[in-house]
Amino acid sequence: MPSPKKKQQCYLYTRVSTQMQVDGYSLDAQRNRLIKEAKHREMAVAAEFSDEGKSGKNTTGRPQFTEMMNRIQNGNPDGVSYVLVFKLSRFGRNTADVLNNLQLMEDYGVNLLSVDDGIDSAGAAGKLMIAVLAAVAEIERENIQAQTMAGRIQKAREGAWNGGPAPYGYKIENGALAVCQRQAENVDFRRNRMSFFGGQHSSVYSPYTPLHLPA
């Protein structure tokens, strides 16, 4: 009786960059799709790696991605033949990073399979498509950044607050800055004190003496 065919080993990698994606384009949805694809291709999943709330701008700050690549570069002890990702943008949105990491993987006999894009780096056509899509993903990331910044600028013009704690003397009401009367009185007091002393130091009473201002 012939021995059963040995299954190819693979890694699964999933990533989301923002809370919106965590809620909408979920890690679980990506994972389930990859597991189905691995089963369809009769691959055995050696390990799973997942970065939640991490940017695809570069690989810095993606601990799970780094661990996966380290395993591959440390002799590929799991003997994987493929890394499966849901879309190429999950692997990365920086063209140089995508191509450099792909080359590192291939140096150890590991290919990339982008399931939703239908791209397999094992072939020449697949490598070309990855280069094209990586460039598109990088442009898309830059467009998202530009749109986000434009939205913040417009929000500020409309008097809305873009996030973070309010500066001393203000409070946040209905998404906009409003004067906090109690704190504002302390700000006015310090300004008047500095005006009285003309900005000069005094050994008795200096305008630069720290104040313990109430919250």
DRENTIMI-946528 format. One line per field, with one value per residue: x, y, z of N, C-alpha, C in turn; residue in one letter. Coordinates in Angstrom, 1 decimal. Layout:
// residues N
n_u = X|...;
n_v = Y|...;
n_w = Z|...;
ca_u = X|...;
ca_v = Y|...;
ca_w = Z|...;
c_u = X|...;
c_v = Y|...;
c_w = Z|...;
residu = a|...;
//
This chain:
// residues 215
n_u = 0.9|0.7|2.3|0.6|0.2|2.4|1.3|1.6|3.1|2.0|1.8|-0.5|-1.3|-2.8|-4.1|-5.2|-5.6|-6.8|-9.3|-11.7|-11.4|-11.0|-13.5|-15.0|-13.7|-12.9|-10.5|-11.2|-12.8|-11.0|-9.2|-10.9|-11.4|-8.9|-8.3|-10.2|-9.2|-6.7|-7.5|-8.8|-6.7|-5.4|-3.4|-1.4|-1.8|0.8|1.3|-0.2|-0.4|-1.1|-1.7|-3.1|-4.7|-2.5|-0.4|0.0|2.1|4.8|7.0|7.8|6.9|5.1|4.7|3.9|4.2|6.9|7.8|7.0|8.5|11.1|11.1|11.0|13.5|15.2|16.0|13.7|12.1|9.6|9.2|7.6|5.9|4.4|3.0|0.0|-2.2|-5.1|-5.6|-3.2|-2.7|-2.9|-0.5|1.3|1.6|3.6|5.6|8.4|8.9|7.2|8.2|10.8|10.5|9.2|11.2|13.0|11.5|11.4|14.0|14.2|12.7|9.9|6.7|4.3|0.8|-1.9|-5.0|-7.7|-7.0|-6.1|-3.5|-0.4|2.9|4.6|4.9|6.1|4.3|2.8|4.6|5.0|2.4|2.2|4.1|2.9|0.4|1.3|2.4|0.0|-1.4|0.2|-0.1|-2.8|-2.8|-1.5|-3.3|-5.5|-4.3|-4.0|-6.7|-7.7|-6.2|-7.2|-9.8|-9.6|-8.5|-10.7|-12.6|-11.5|-11.7|-14.4|-14.7|-14.7|-13.4|-10.4|-9.6|-8.0|-6.9|-8.4|-6.9|-5.6|-7.9|-9.9|-12.7|-14.3|-17.2|-20.0|-18.4|-16.7|-14.4|-14.8|-14.9|-13.6|-14.8|-13.9|-11.2|-10.3|-10.3|-8.1|-6.1|-6.3|-5.6|-2.9|-1.8|-2.3|-0.7|1.8|1.9|1.8|4.3|5.9|7.2|9.6|11.8|11.2|12.4|10.6|8.0|7.4|6.3|6.8|6.7|5.7|2.3|-0.3|-2.7|-6.2|-8.1;
n_v = -1.2|2.2|4.9|7.6|10.8|13.4|16.3|19.7|22.1|25.1|28.6|30.8|34.2|37.1|40.4|43.5|47.1|49.2|50.1|50.2|48.4|46.2|45.7|45.6|44.4|41.8|39.9|37.3|36.7|36.8|34.8|32.5|32.3|31.7|29.3|27.6|27.8|26.6|24.0|23.3|23.2|21.1|21.6|21.6|23.5|24.9|27.0|29.9|33.5|36.7|40.1|42.7|45.8|47.0|48.9|48.7|50.1|49.6|46.9|47.3|47.3|45.3|42.7|39.9|39.4|39.8|37.7|35.5|35.8|35.6|33.0|31.7|32.6|31.5|29.0|27.7|25.8|24.6|23.7|24.9|25.6|27.6|30.9|32.0|34.6|36.8|39.1|40.8|43.3|42.9|41.6|43.6|47.2|48.6|48.9|48.3|46.9|44.7|43.3|42.9|41.2|39.1|38.1|37.3|35.2|33.4|32.8|30.8|28.8|29.4|30.4|32.9|33.1|34.9|34.9|36.1|37.7|35.9|35.2|33.6|33.4|31.5|31.3|33.0|34.9|35.4|36.7|39.1|40.2|40.6|42.6|44.7|44.9|45.5|48.0|49.4|49.1|50.6|53.2|53.5|53.5|55.9|57.7|57.3|58.3|61.0|61.7|61.4|63.3|65.6|65.5|65.9|68.6|70.0|69.4|70.8|73.4|73.7|74.0|71.8|69.3|67.4|65.2|63.7|65.0|68.0|71.2|73.0|75.1|74.7|72.7|69.7|69.8|68.4|67.5|69.7|72.4|74.1|76.9|76.3|77.5|77.6|76.8|78.7|81.0|80.7|80.7|83.3|84.7|84.0|85.1|87.8|88.2|87.8|90.0|92.1|91.9|92.3|90.3|89.9|88.3|87.6|87.4|87.2|87.0|85.5|85.5|83.1|81.2|78.0|77.0|75.4|74.2|73.8|71.0;
n_w = 0.0|-1.0|0.7|2.4|0.8|1.8|3.4|2.4|4.5|6.1|7.0|8.6|8.2|9.6|9.7|11.0|10.9|12.1|14.7|13.4|11.4|12.9|13.9|11.6|9.2|10.0|12.1|12.6|10.4|8.3|9.1|9.1|6.3|5.4|6.6|5.4|2.8|3.0|3.7|1.4|-0.4|0.6|2.6|5.6|8.6|10.1|11.9|13.3|12.8|14.0|13.8|15.5|15.1|13.8|11.7|8.1|7.0|7.4|8.5|11.1|14.4|14.2|15.9|15.6|12.9|12.6|14.2|12.7|10.4|11.4|12.3|9.8|8.7|10.5|9.7|8.9|10.6|10.8|8.3|6.3|3.3|2.3|3.0|3.9|3.2|3.5|1.8|-0.2|0.9|3.6|4.2|3.7|3.0|1.9|-0.8|-1.1|1.3|1.1|-1.2|-0.4|1.9|0.7|-1.0|1.0|2.2|0.0|-0.3|1.5|0.6|0.8|-0.3|-1.1|-0.7|-1.7|-1.0|-1.5|-3.6|-5.4|-6.0|-6.4|-5.4|-6.4|-9.1|-12.1|-13.1|-10.8|-9.1|-10.5|-10.4|-7.6|-7.2|-8.6|-7.2|-4.7|-5.0|-5.7|-3.3|-1.6|-2.6|-2.1|0.7|1.1|0.1|1.8|4.2|3.4|3.0|5.6|7.0|5.7|6.5|9.2|9.3|8.2|10.1|12.3|11.3|11.5|14.1|15.7|17.9|17.5|19.0|21.9|25.1|26.5|26.4|29.2|30.9|29.2|28.2|26.8|25.0|23.5|21.4|20.8|21.7|24.7|27.0|30.2|33.0|35.7|35.5|33.7|35.1|36.7|34.8|33.8|36.2|36.5|34.1|34.6|36.9|35.8|34.1|35.9|37.2|35.1|33.8|35.2|37.4|40.9|44.2|46.2|45.1|42.4|38.9|37.7|39.6|40.4|40.1|41.8|40.2|40.2|39.0;
ca_u = 0.0|1.5|2.2|-0.2|1.0|2.6|0.7|2.4|2.9|1.8|1.5|-1.5|-1.1|-3.9|-3.8|-6.1|-4.8|-7.6|-10.4|-12.8|-11.2|-11.1|-14.9|-15.7|-13.0|-12.4|-9.5|-11.9|-13.3|-9.8|-8.8|-11.8|-11.2|-7.5|-8.4|-10.9|-8.3|-5.7|-8.1|-9.1|-5.4|-4.8|-2.3|-1.5|-1.5|1.8|1.2|-1.0|0.2|-2.1|-1.4|-4.4|-4.5|-1.2|-0.4|0.8|3.0|6.0|6.9|8.1|5.7|4.2|5.4|3.6|4.8|8.3|8.1|6.8|9.7|12.2|11.0|11.4|14.9|16.0|16.1|12.3|12.0|8.3|9.2|6.5|6.1|3.6|2.4|-1.3|-2.8|-6.4|-5.3|-1.8|-2.6|-2.7|0.9|1.9|1.2|4.8|6.1|9.7|8.8|6.5|9.1|12.0|10.1|8.9|12.5|13.6|10.8|11.7|15.4|14.1|11.7|8.6|6.0|3.2|-0.4|-2.9|-6.2|-8.7|-6.4|-5.9|-2.1|0.6|4.2|5.5|5.1|6.6|3.2|2.4|5.6|4.7|1.2|2.4|4.8|1.9|-0.6|2.0|2.4|-1.4|-1.7|1.0|-0.8|-4.1|-2.5|-1.2|-4.6|-6.2|-3.7|-4.4|-8.1|-7.8|-5.7|-8.1|-11.0|-9.2|-8.4|-12.1|-13.2|-10.9|-12.2|-15.8|-14.7|-14.8|-12.1|-9.9|-9.3|-7.0|-7.4|-8.5|-5.9|-6.0|-8.7|-11.0|-13.3|-14.9|-18.6|-20.6|-17.3|-16.0|-13.8|-15.6|-14.2|-13.9|-14.7|-13.0|-9.8|-10.0|-10.0|-6.7|-5.2|-6.3|-4.8|-1.4|-1.5|-2.3|0.4|3.0|1.8|2.1|5.7|6.6|8.1|10.8|11.9|11.2|12.7|9.4|6.8|7.7|5.3|7.2|6.5|4.7|1.0|-1.0|-4.0|-7.2|-8.6;
ca_v = 0.0|3.4|5.8|8.8|11.9|14.3|17.6|20.9|22.9|26.5|29.6|31.8|35.5|38.0|41.7|44.7|48.2|50.2|49.6|50.1|47.2|45.1|45.5|45.3|43.5|41.2|38.9|36.0|36.5|36.5|33.5|31.4|32.2|31.1|27.9|27.0|27.7|25.6|22.7|23.1|22.9|20.0|22.0|21.6|24.7|24.7|28.0|31.1|34.7|37.7|41.4|43.4|47.2|47.3|49.5|48.0|51.0|48.9|45.8|47.8|47.4|44.1|41.6|38.6|39.3|39.7|36.4|34.6|36.0|35.1|31.5|31.3|32.8|30.6|27.6|27.2|24.6|23.9|23.1|25.5|25.9|28.8|31.8|32.4|35.9|37.0|40.0|41.3|44.5|42.4|41.3|44.9|48.3|49.3|48.1|47.8|45.9|43.5|42.6|42.4|40.1|38.0|37.6|36.6|34.0|32.6|32.3|29.6|27.9|29.7|31.2|33.7|32.9|35.9|34.1|36.9|38.3|34.8|35.3|32.6|33.9|30.5|31.5|34.3|35.9|35.8|37.7|40.3|40.7|41.0|43.9|45.7|45.2|46.2|49.5|49.9|49.2|51.8|54.4|53.5|53.9|57.3|58.4|57.2|59.3|62.4|62.0|61.5|64.6|66.6|65.4|66.6|70.0|70.5|69.3|71.9|74.7|73.8|74.2|70.5|68.8|66.2|64.1|64.0|65.8|69.4|72.0|73.6|76.2|74.3|71.4|69.2|69.7|68.1|67.3|70.9|73.0|75.2|77.4|75.8|78.8|77.5|76.8|79.9|82.1|80.5|81.2|84.8|85.1|83.8|86.1|89.1|88.2|88.0|91.4|93.0|91.8|92.7|89.2|89.9|87.4|88.2|86.4|87.1|86.6|85.5|85.0|81.8|80.3|77.0|77.1|74.1|74.6|72.7|70.3;
ca_w = 0.0|-1.0|1.9|2.1|0.4|2.9|3.2|2.5|5.7|5.8|8.1|8.3|8.7|9.5|10.2|10.9|11.2|13.0|15.4|12.5|10.6|13.8|14.0|10.3|8.4|11.3|12.1|12.5|9.0|7.5|9.6|8.6|4.9|5.2|7.0|4.3|1.6|3.3|3.7|0.0|-1.0|1.4|3.4|7.1|9.2|11.1|13.0|12.9|13.3|13.8|14.4|15.7|15.2|13.4|10.4|7.1|6.4|7.4|9.4|12.4|15.3|14.0|16.5|15.1|11.6|12.9|14.7|11.6|9.5|12.2|12.2|8.4|8.5|11.4|9.1|8.6|11.3|10.6|7.0|5.6|1.9|2.0|3.9|3.4|3.6|2.9|0.7|-0.2|1.8|4.9|4.3|3.8|2.1|1.5|-1.9|-0.8|2.4|0.6|-2.1|0.4|2.7|-0.2|-1.4|2.2|2.3|-1.1|-0.1|2.4|-0.1|1.2|-1.2|-0.6|-1.4|-1.4|-1.3|-2.2|-4.9|-6.3|-6.5|-5.9|-5.8|-6.9|-10.5|-12.5|-13.2|-9.5|-8.6|-11.2|-9.8|-6.3|-7.3|-9.0|-6.2|-3.5|-5.4|-5.6|-1.8|-1.0|-3.1|-1.4|2.0|1.1|-0.2|3.1|5.1|2.9|3.3|7.0|7.4|5.2|7.4|10.5|9.0|8.0|11.5|13.1|10.8|11.9|15.6|16.4|18.5|16.8|19.9|22.9|26.3|26.2|27.0|30.5|30.6|28.3|28.3|25.6|25.1|22.2|20.4|20.5|22.9|25.4|28.1|31.6|33.8|36.9|35.1|33.0|36.1|37.1|33.7|33.8|37.3|36.2|33.1|35.3|37.7|34.9|33.6|37.1|37.5|33.9|33.3|35.9|38.6|42.2|45.2|47.1|44.4|40.9|38.0|37.3|40.7|40.0|40.7|41.9|39.6|40.3|37.8;
c_u = 0.9|1.2|1.4|0.7|1.1|2.1|1.8|2.1|2.8|1.6|0.3|-1.2|-2.3|-3.5|-4.9|-5.3|-5.5|-8.7|-11.6|-12.6|-11.3|-12.6|-15.5|-15.0|-12.2|-11.3|-10.1|-12.3|-12.1|-9.3|-9.6|-11.6|-9.9|-7.6|-9.1|-10.0|-7.2|-6.2|-8.4|-7.8|-4.7|-3.5|-2.5|-1.0|-0.5|1.7|0.3|-0.4|-0.8|-1.7|-2.7|-4.1|-3.1|-1.2|0.4|1.8|4.4|5.9|7.2|6.8|4.7|4.9|5.2|4.2|6.3|8.7|8.0|8.1|10.9|12.2|11.5|12.9|15.8|15.9|14.8|12.1|10.7|8.2|8.0|6.9|5.4|3.2|1.1|-1.8|-4.1|-6.2|-3.8|-1.7|-2.5|-1.2|1.7|1.4|2.4|5.5|7.5|9.7|8.2|7.5|10.3|11.7|9.8|10.2|13.1|12.9|11.2|13.1|15.3|13.0|10.3|7.9|4.8|1.9|-1.4|-4.2|-7.3|-8.3|-6.2|-4.4|-1.2|2.0|5.1|5.7|5.5|5.5|2.7|3.3|5.3|3.4|1.3|3.1|3.8|0.9|0.0|2.1|1.1|-1.7|-1.0|0.3|-2.1|-3.9|-2.2|-2.4|-5.5|-5.7|-4.1|-5.8|-8.4|-7.4|-6.7|-9.4|-10.8|-9.1|-9.8|-12.8|-12.8|-11.5|-13.7|-15.9|-14.8|-13.4|-11.7|-9.5|-8.1|-7.6|-7.4|-7.4|-6.5|-6.8|-9.9|-11.6|-14.0|-16.4|-19.2|-19.5|-16.5|-15.4|-14.7|-14.8|-14.6|-13.7|-13.8|-11.5|-9.4|-9.7|-8.6|-5.7|-5.2|-5.5|-3.3|-1.0|-1.4|-1.1|1.7|3.1|2.2|3.6|6.6|7.5|9.4|10.7|11.8|11.5|11.5|8.2|7.0|6.5|5.6|7.1|5.5|3.4|0.4|-2.4|-5.0|-7.6|-9.9;
c_v = 1.2|4.2|7.0|10.0|12.9|15.7|18.7|21.6|24.4|27.3|30.4|33.1|36.4|39.3|42.7|45.9|49.2|49.5|49.3|48.7|46.0|44.7|45.0|44.2|42.6|40.1|37.5|35.7|36.1|35.1|32.3|31.2|31.4|29.6|27.1|26.8|26.6|24.2|22.3|22.6|21.7|20.4|21.9|22.9|24.5|25.7|29.2|32.4|35.8|39.0|42.3|44.9|47.7|47.8|48.6|48.9|50.3|47.7|46.1|47.9|46.3|42.9|40.2|38.4|39.1|38.3|35.3|34.6|35.4|33.6|31.0|31.4|32.0|29.2|27.0|25.9|23.8|23.4|23.7|25.8|27.2|29.6|32.2|33.7|36.1|37.9|40.4|42.5|44.1|42.0|42.6|45.9|49.1|48.4|47.5|46.7|44.6|42.7|42.1|41.2|38.9|37.3|36.8|35.2|33.0|32.0|31.0|28.7|28.2|30.7|31.9|33.4|33.9|35.3|34.9|37.4|37.2|34.8|34.3|33.1|32.8|30.6|32.9|35.4|36.3|36.8|39.0|41.0|41.2|42.4|45.0|46.0|45.8|47.7|50.1|50.1|50.3|53.1|54.6|54.0|55.4|58.2|58.4|58.2|60.7|62.7|62.2|62.9|65.8|66.7|66.1|68.1|70.6|70.5|70.5|73.2|74.8|73.9|73.0|70.2|67.5|65.1|64.5|64.8|67.3|70.1|72.7|74.9|76.0|73.0|71.0|69.1|69.5|68.1|68.6|71.5|74.1|75.6|76.8|77.0|78.7|77.6|78.1|81.0|82.0|81.0|82.7|85.4|85.1|84.9|87.5|89.3|88.5|89.4|92.4|93.0|92.1|91.6|89.1|88.9|88.2|87.1|86.2|86.5|86.6|85.0|83.6|80.8|79.3|77.2|75.7|74.4|73.5|72.2|70.9;
c_w = 0.0|0.2|1.5|1.7|1.6|2.5|3.3|3.8|5.3|7.1|7.6|8.9|8.5|10.1|10.0|11.4|12.2|13.7|14.4|11.7|11.6|13.9|12.7|9.5|9.3|11.0|11.9|11.1|8.1|7.8|9.0|7.1|4.6|5.5|5.9|3.1|1.8|3.2|2.2|-0.8|-0.4|2.0|4.9|7.6|10.3|12.3|12.4|13.6|13.0|14.5|14.4|15.9|14.8|12.0|9.4|6.4|6.3|8.4|10.8|13.2|15.0|14.6|16.0|13.7|11.7|13.3|13.6|10.7|10.1|12.1|10.8|8.2|9.4|11.0|8.8|9.3|11.1|9.2|6.1|4.2|1.5|3.2|3.3|4.0|2.9|1.7|0.9|0.8|3.2|5.2|4.4|2.7|1.7|0.4|-1.6|0.3|1.9|-0.3|-1.3|1.2|1.9|-0.7|-0.2|2.3|1.2|-1.0|0.8|1.9|0.3|0.2|-0.5|-1.4|-0.9|-1.9|-2.1|-3.5|-5.9|-6.9|-5.7|-6.4|-6.4|-8.4|-10.9|-12.6|-11.8|-8.9|-9.2|-10.6|-8.4|-6.3|-7.7|-7.9|-5.0|-3.8|-5.2|-4.1|-1.2|-1.4|-2.3|0.0|2.1|0.9|1.1|4.1|4.7|3.2|4.8|7.5|6.9|6.0|8.7|10.4|8.9|9.4|12.4|12.6|11.3|13.4|16.4|16.9|17.9|17.7|20.9|24.0|25.9|27.0|28.3|30.2|29.7|28.7|27.0|25.8|23.7|21.1|20.0|21.8|23.4|26.6|29.4|32.5|34.9|36.6|34.4|33.9|36.6|36.0|33.6|35.0|37.1|35.1|33.7|36.2|37.0|34.4|34.7|37.3|36.2|33.4|34.1|37.1|39.9|43.2|46.2|46.4|42.9|40.1|37.5|38.4|40.3|40.8|40.8|41.5|39.8|39.0|37.4;
residu = m|p|s|p|k|k|k|q|q|c|y|l|y|t|r|v|s|t|q|m|q|v|d|g|y|s|l|d|a|q|r|n|r|l|i|k|e|a|k|h|r|e|m|a|v|a|a|e|f|s|d|e|g|k|s|g|k|n|t|t|g|r|p|q|f|t|e|m|m|n|r|i|q|n|g|n|p|d|g|v|s|y|v|l|v|f|k|l|s|r|f|g|r|n|t|a|d|v|l|n|n|l|q|l|m|e|d|y|g|v|n|l|l|s|v|d|d|g|i|d|s|a|g|a|a|g|k|l|m|i|a|v|l|a|a|v|a|e|i|e|r|e|n|i|q|a|q|t|m|a|g|r|i|q|k|a|r|e|g|a|w|n|g|g|p|a|p|y|g|y|k|i|e|n|g|a|l|a|v|c|q|r|q|a|e|n|v|d|f|r|r|n|r|m|s|f|f|g|g|q|h|s|s|v|y|s|p|y|t|p|l|h|l|p|a;
//
